[in-house]
Amino acid sequence: MKASEALNATVWIIQVGTLLLFVLAGYTIYSVLSTVSTDSAQIQIQADISTGYATISFRSTPTNSGPLNTKLTMALYFESPTGLKIANTSESVELGPGVRQVLSLSLKVRMKDLEGFNNADGSFLGLIMEIKTLEYLGLSNDVKITGGRQ
């Protein structure tokens, strides 16, 4: 076997291996994303009139059914109509292959700010999700929930 044939074979093996890792990473990210955004995700609001604050809670039970390790980071924030972040919190979990784990976030917001949200004053509740595998390959999404009574 000539040196050029050996180099050609090596490059071909590296390309196929890279493509395989990319497909496995995509499947892993999709498997975690589909469990975070299904029925396992819940947002609840509990008001405490005595303190004047409300607690906004997010809970999900993501599962990694893919073959690669994954890091899931979630952030919950409340933003005023002027663009000021009134409150925010975040949490990260490491999910190995086949691992299922509870992820919970809680946010305290003044009732006055929450009343503005209910009246569609331009404030919103935001949820940021970031899923990473193979250290840097990943997906990030920022969902903004606007207020208003229905």
C-alpha positions in Angstrom: 0.0 0.0 0.0 1.4 3.4 -1.0 1.6 6.3 1.4 -1.0 8.2 -0.7 -3.5 5.3 -0.5 -2.9 5.1 3.3 -3.5 8.8 3.7 -6.6 8.6 1.5 -8.0 5.8 3.6 -7.2 7.7 6.8 -9.0 10.8 5.6 -12.0 8.7 4.5 -12.2 7.0 8.0 -12.0 10.4 9.7 -14.8 11.8 7.5 -17.1 8.9 8.2 -16.3 9.0 11.9 -17.1 12.7 12.0 -20.3 12.2 10.2 -21.3 9.4 12.6 -20.5 11.6 15.6 -22.6 14.4 14.1 -25.6 12.1 13.6 -25.3 10.7 17.1 -25.0 14.2 18.6 -28.1 15.3 16.6 -30.1 12.3 17.9 -29.0 12.9 21.5 -30.0 16.6 21.3 -33.4 15.7 19.8 -34.0 13.1 22.5 -33.4 15.6 25.3 -35.3 18.4 23.5 -38.4 16.2 23.0 -38.6 15.3 26.7 -38.2 18.9 27.9 -40.9 20.3 25.7 -43.6 17.6 26.2 -46.1 17.0 29.0 -43.3 16.7 31.6 -42.8 20.5 31.6 -45.0 22.5 33.9 -45.1 26.2 34.9 -47.0 27.2 38.0 -47.7 30.5 39.7 -48.4 30.7 43.4 -49.3 34.1 45.0 -48.5 35.0 48.6 -50.7 38.0 49.3 -49.2 38.5 52.8 -45.7 39.1 51.4 -46.8 40.7 48.1 -44.7 38.3 46.1 -45.6 35.5 43.7 -43.5 32.4 43.0 -43.2 31.2 39.4 -42.0 27.6 39.2 -40.9 25.6 36.3 -40.4 21.8 36.5 -39.4 19.3 33.9 -38.1 15.7 33.8 -35.7 15.5 30.9 -34.4 12.2 29.7 -31.4 11.5 27.6 -32.2 8.5 25.4 -29.3 9.2 23.1 -25.9 7.6 23.2 -23.8 10.7 24.2 -23.5 12.7 27.4 -25.5 16.0 27.4 -25.5 19.1 29.5 -28.9 20.8 29.8 -29.1 24.4 31.1 -32.5 26.1 31.7 -33.0 29.7 32.8 -36.3 31.4 33.8 -36.6 35.2 33.9 -39.2 37.9 34.2 -38.7 41.1 32.1 -40.4 44.5 32.5 -41.9 46.4 29.6 -38.7 48.6 29.6 -36.4 45.6 29.1 -35.2 45.4 32.7 -34.8 41.8 34.0 -36.8 41.9 37.2 -35.8 38.4 38.3 -33.9 35.5 36.9 -32.6 32.1 37.9 -30.9 29.1 36.1 -30.0 25.5 36.7 -27.8 23.0 34.8 -28.0 19.2 34.8 -25.6 16.6 33.3 -27.5 13.8 31.6 -25.6 10.6 30.7 -27.0 8.1 28.2 -30.3 6.7 29.6 -30.4 9.2 32.5 -33.6 10.9 33.6 -33.4 13.8 36.1 -35.8 16.4 37.5 -35.0 20.0 36.8 -36.7 22.7 38.9 -36.5 26.5 38.7 -38.3 29.0 41.0 -38.5 32.8 40.6 -40.0 35.4 43.0 -41.7 38.3 41.4 -43.6 41.2 43.0 -47.4 40.9 42.7 -47.5 44.4 41.3 -45.2 43.3 38.4 -47.3 40.1 37.9 -50.5 42.2 37.7 -49.0 44.2 34.9 -48.1 41.0 33.1 -51.7 39.8 33.4 -52.9 43.1 31.9 -50.6 42.7 28.9 -48.4 45.7 29.8 -45.5 44.5 27.7 -43.7 42.5 30.4 -43.0 38.8 29.7 -41.8 35.6 31.2 -38.8 34.1 29.4 -37.5 30.5 29.4 -34.0 29.8 27.9 -33.0 26.3 27.1 -29.5 25.2 26.0 -28.6 21.6 25.2 -24.9 20.7 24.6 -23.2 17.5 23.7 -19.6 16.8 22.6 -18.6 19.9 24.7 -19.6 22.5 22.1 -22.2 21.1 19.7 -25.7 22.1 20.8 -29.0 24.0 20.5 -30.2 27.1 22.3 -33.7 28.5 22.4 -35.3 31.5 24.1 -39.1 31.3 24.5 -40.9 34.5 25.6 -44.4 34.2 27.1 -46.4 37.5 26.9 -49.1 38.3 29.4 -52.8 39.1 29.1 -56.0 37.7 30.4 -58.0 35.4 28.2 
